Amino acid sequence: MDACLECHANYVDTANYEAEDTDDPQWRAIYEKRCEEKGFTAYFDYSWQWAYQEKFQKAGLTALLGTGFDPGVTSVFTAYALKHYFDEIHEIDILDCNGGDHGYPFATNFNPEINLREVSANGSYWENGHWVETKPMEIKREYNFAGVGQKDMYLLHHEEIESLAKNIPNVKRIRFFMTFGQSYLMHMNCLQNVGMLDTTPVMFEGHEIVPIKFLKALLPDPASLGARTVGKTNIGCIFKGIKDGKEKHIYIYNICDHQEAYKETGLQAVSYTTGVPAMIGTALVASGIWSGAGVFNVEEFDPDPYMDMLNQYGLPWIVDENPVLVD
């Protein structure tokens, strides 16, 4: 963001900035304020980037935050549902299912360092105007995903909860669930128990290493998984709200096939479902269809052109007006 301001260029990213510990009093104050507001340590937090609002306004530039799939498409799904299906959205459940099988005993589908810290951290959800913190993997549900089948899913903290709670009026609860198989959880728990997920440097044979960074070097590169990954992803949002005075539920989701994605791009569906939305958000900013001076999350813009481009560029979406709800 600093570089874009210096070069007078618009800014786009796919997920939020995770600040490292800093002695800068300005950033430390922002971080501590958000931790206090949430009631717990605020990793994967938008406060650092939202603090650039005045700078981008004065520069007359657009900063678009979070145009991956989740965050990104899930937030656009929310804006689209509010525009076309609801007068008020009261509950949002974001469901991220990866039914892919790569054949390895253990591997992650994107950056292992981020993935493993995200999953092993405490969870959280938004309810009635405040954050509720949970223990890692404490809340489990089962769901039958179209194109994938019955899967276990677990409540995690995810950054779009924060922006949707800020930008969607009258929302009462927002939760994020991601599917994991028992083999993945067994390996992750073992690695965590022996300290391999730690971010604190340790001395090893006279060298300082960060355990999780060393683990990352040992695990299969996510970019190498495409040729061997089979199955599908199913990612979307279940909405509960009010339309014309009556309660309404809908589910908007996308199914992406790992092998079809690999045939087109040489990468598996997790890369595809991140890269296509990044292109769409960038195209909308570059063309001026999405514009404005300041820092914006994707749900603050008109969702219709984004939704049209999802259909056009390989991520068609489905609307289920009678979904099974998550309890």
C-alpha positions, -999 to +999 in steps of 0.1 A: +000+000+000+029+023+007+044+015-027+011+023-044+008+056-027+044+065-037+038+054-073+003+068-075-012+035-084-044+018-073-040-012-049-056-047-050-050-077-028-065-112-022-064-114+016-057-091+045-023-080+057-009-098+088+013-074+106+045-086+122+054-073+157+066-037+153+080-010+176+063+017+155+040+034+181+013+042+155+009+006+143+012-008+178-016+015+190-039+004+161-032-033+168-037-030+205-070-011+200-084-039+178-073-066+202-091-047+230-122-044+209-123-080+199-113-093+234-086-115+220-054-113+199-063-101+165-044-120+139-055-117+103-070-083+110-081-054+087-073-026+111-038-021+097-052-015+062-083+004+071-059+029+088-048+039+052-083+053+044-073+090+047-041+085+027-058+069-002-086+094-001-062+123-003-043+106-031-075+100-051-067+063-053-086+031-048-075+003-025-095-029-030-091-054-001-097-091-003-106-101-039-098-138-036-125-164-030-128-162+007-124-134+014-136-120-019-163-139-037-180-149-005-183-111+004-196-104-032-221-132-027-233-114+004-237-080-013-255-097-042-279-115-018-287-083+000-293-064-033-315-090-050-329-114-024-333-097+010-344-065+028-322-075+057-296-103+061-295-115+097-272-145+096-244-156+073-226-189+073-196-191+050-188-227+041-155-236+025-153-272+014-123-287-004-131-323-014-098-327-033-075-357-028-038-353-036-027-387-024-001-374+001-003-384+037-002-347+046+000-315+025-016-281+025-035-266-005-019-232-001+010-216+018+016-241+046+027-215+071-005-195+067-028-225+064-015-243+095-015-211+117-050-203+105-063-237+114-045-241+147-054-207+160-085-200+182-117-196+162-142-167+164-175-156+152-196-124+152-229-124+172-251-096+184-226-069+180-195-086+196-169-112+190-171-147+205-138-166+207-136-204+206-109-229+211-092-244+179-116-268+162-140-266+191-172-262+170-178-290+145-207-295+121-214-319+093-228-308+059-237-325+027-220-305+000-233-306-036-207-322-059-186-334-029-207-352-004-209-353+034-180-336+052-169-326+087-164-288+089-150-267+118-155-231+128-125-208+122-117-172+125-116-156+090-111-119+081-142-114+060-163-118+092-148-085+103-155-066+072-190-080+067-199-072+103-189-036+095-205-033+061-237-053+062-264-035+083-286-055+107-265-087+105-267-106+138-244-135+133-215-144+109-197-177+111-170-193+089-166-231+085-139-251+067-138-288+060-110-310+072-105-348+071-094-367+102-060-375+087-052-338+082-062-330+118-043-359+132-011-348+114-016-312+124-022-320+160+009-341+162+030-313+146+015-288+170+022-310+200+059-313+192+062-275+185+065-276+147+038-250+143+055-224+165+065-190+151+091-182+178+127-188+166+147-216+182+184-223+180+194-254+161+231-264+157+241-228+160+215-214+136+182-196+144+152-212+127+114-207+129+099-241+133+069-235+111+091-221+083+113-251+085+082-274+083+071-254+052+104-263+035+097-300+042+061-302+030+050-306-007+049-273-025+012-265-030+019-255-066+030-291-073-003-306-063-023-298-094-015-328-115-024-353-088-054-336-071-088-350-079-122-340-067-140-307-063-143-276-041-176-261-030-175-227-014-204-204-007-226-187+018-259-196+035-280-165+042-309-161+066-329-129+066-361-110+058-378-102+025-411-084+024-417-091+061-411-129+057-382-150+068-360-162+038-331-185+033-308-189+003-274-205-004-251-191-031-221-213-039-196-223-066-183-258-074-148-260-090-133-292-103-096-297-095-087-316-127-106-292-149-088-263-133-055-282-139-063-288-176-069-251-181-041-236-160-017-263-148-029-256-112-055-271-089-088-256-079-076-237-048-053-217-070-080-213-097-107-201-072-082-175-059-067-163-092-099-158-112-115-135-085-082-116-082-083-110-120-120-099-118-114-074-089-083-060-107-103-056-140-131-038-123-108-013-107-086-009-138-117-002-160-132+022-135-163+002-130-154-001-094-139+032-083-136+056-054-110+073-033-102+053-002-099+018+011-127-006+003-137-042+009-153-059-021-188-059-006-189-021-006-192-020-044-220-031-068-218-069-069-235-074-103-205-069-127-184-091-105-210-118-104-214-116-142-176-120-147-176-151-124-200-168-148-179-156-178-145-166-165-150-201-151-165-198-117-203-201-123-224-198-092-256-215-081-285-201-060-304-226-038-335-210-024-343-240-001-310-248+015-303-271+044-293-247+073-263-251+097-275-255+133 
